[in-house]
Each structure stands twice: as structure tokens, then as C-alpha cells.
């Protein structure tokens, strides 16, 4: 997550210093920053970096003047919308994926009977 890297630099931390504050190894921190951290881990980043959670995804300049900034975390994936149209699209995509997954689970159970 590039924004977390930017915040680390803005706050004047080295990765080792942040890793120490988060009580993990530098390698572990690097894997989280370059991967897809969980919601609880994002909460820890926000707390240690002393920023609101949304700032892990967008700068204040990106948010000011926007009609909307929505951050959605669903089943390990992060989504960001800056308009109502984008947010509706994300919700529709998630509803469609959930319906397909539910249908596949139901079909799988029926076949086994």
C-alpha cells in the first residue's frame, strides 16, 4: 500500500522504527505494507501513525472538495470510491459476487444429496 509508505516517510519513521512501534519485525512490516493487510492491521497502522483510518488510502488533498470518499473493506479486499456512482458500482459488484458465491454453495450442497 503506497499510501502507508508515504505516511511512514511523512512521519519521519524508518521501517525499522515503525516495526518496533508495531511490535513486529521489519520484514513482517514490509510484507504487510506490500501486501493486503487485514482490517485490524490497518487499525494498528492508523493508531501508530496517528492518522484516521481513511488517511491510509488517500491524502487530505485528495479528499478535500470531493463529493464523497468511501472506503470499503470486504473479504480481504479494499475498495475506494470518490463518487456515489463509483460506490454504487462497488456495492453492485459485491452483491453480485456474494449472490454467485451463495448460489455456488447451494448448488454444491444439492449435488451431494
N, C-alpha and C positions, 0 to 999 in steps of 0.2 A: 504494500500500500504506500504509494509515493507520498501521500499527504502526511503520513506518520513520519516518514523520513524527513520531510520538510519541517515538521514540528520539532523533531529532535534537534535539528540544526538551529532553528529559530530560538529554542530554549537554551542553546549553548551546551547541550549534553553530548558526550561521546556515546557510542552504542554501549560501551562497557559501563559507563555511569548509569545509563538508563536500565541496563540489565541488572545492575546491582540494586537499584531502587525497586525493580520489579521482582527481585529475588529469583533470578534465573541466570543462566549462562549467556554470554554474548552470542554464541552460536544458536542457542534456543531463541533468543530475541530476534536474531537475523532471520531465522526460519519463519517466525510469526509475522514479521514485517513484510517479508517477501511472499508470504502465503495468504491464506484466507482465515484470519483469526476469528475465533468464536466471539459471541456477544459478551460473555464475561471477561474475556481477554481485552476486548475493545474498551469495556468499562474500566479495566485496570490501566490501560494506556491513557485514557482520558483523565483519570484521577491523578496518576503520576505526572503527566504533562500539564496538569491544572488547566484543562480546557473542557468545554462542554462536548459531549459525545459527537454532535454533528460536525464539530470542527476537525474531526479525524478524516472527514470526507470532503470538506470544502473550506475554502478560506473565507474570512469575513467579507472580503471584497466581492467574492463570488455570490454571496448571499444577499448583501445589501441591494435593495432595489428589485430583487426577484419577487415575482408574484407568489412563489411558493418554493420551499426547499423541503423535500420529503426524503427521508432515509428509511428504507425498508430492509429488514433482515429476515430472511425466510429460508429455513432448512440449509443453513450454512452459506447462503449467497447474500450478497449485499446489492441493493438497488438504490439508485438516486434519481429523483425526478425534480425538475425545476418548473414544471408547468402542470396544471391539472390534467391536461391531455396525456402527458407522459405518465403521471401517476395512475390514471385510469387504465392506460396500456399495461402497466406493470401488474395492476390488480387483475385485469382480464387474463393476462398470461399466467399468473399464479393460480387463478381459479380454474383455467383450462388444464394446467398441469396437474392440479390436485384431482380434478374430475377424472382425468385419464388414469392417474395412479390408482384411484379408488376403483375405477372400472376394471383395471387390470387385476387388482387384488380379488375383486368379486368373481371375475371370470376364472381366475386360478383356483379359487375355492370350489366353484361349481364343477370344474373338470375333475377334481379329485374325489367327488362324491360318488 
